[in-house]
Amino acid sequence: MKIEALHDFHDADFSKGWADRFEPTPERLQLFQTILEHIKGLEIEDLSILELGIDPGYLADFLLEHLPKITYE
């Protein structure tokens, strides 16, 4: 079975418009904060995070800003 995206993510205009629709809302930022607090509670020395999903990277930016010692893949 072959599954394809019907969007042209290589088109700069489409990609910019798609990314703009995911601009962090207050609700999304609260979710980011909740995720951050959970991660901090783990108290893991060498933390590596693997995010699976298609998004513009707002969660990655948020976590890297607040947890500069993590590895984010």
N, C-alpha and C positions, 0 to 999 in steps of 0.2 A: 504494500500500500504506500502510495506517495502522498504526502501532505505538503502543500505549498502555501506560503503567504500570498495573499492577493494584492498586497501593497508593494509599492516600489520604494523600499527603504534606501535605495541608492540615489534617489532623487532628492536633492537638497531641500527644495521647497516642501515636499511631502514630509520629510524627516523633521524639519523645523516645526511645521504645524502639528505633527504628531507629538513631539516633545513638549510643545507649549500646552497641550491639553492635559499634561500630567503635572503642571506646575503645582508645587505643594500647597495644599489648602490647610487651614488651621487644624482640621480633623486629621489630615495626613501627618502633619507635624507632631500632633499628639501621639499618633501611632509610632512615629519615629522615636519620640521620647520614651515611650513605653518599652520599645525594643532596646533602646540604649540602657535603660535602668535594669532590664532583665540581664543583658550582657554583663554589665558592671557587677551584678550580683553573683555571677559565675566565678569570679575571682580566679580566672585562668591566666597564667603568666604569658604564655606564647599563644595568643588567640589568633586563629585564622578563620575568616568568614568566607563562605562560598555562597553567592547569591545566584539563584537560578530564576531567570525571568527576563522579560523584555521591558525595559524602561529606560528613561534617560539618565539614570544613575543618581537620583536625588537622595535615596537612602544611603547609598555608598558615600556620597559627599558628606552627609550629615554624620554618619558614624566615624568616618576618617577624621573629621574635624574634632569630634569629641573623644575619640580613642586613637590618638596618633600612633600608638605602638602596635596596632593590629595589622594583620595582613589581610587584604581584601581581594578576593579573586572573583 
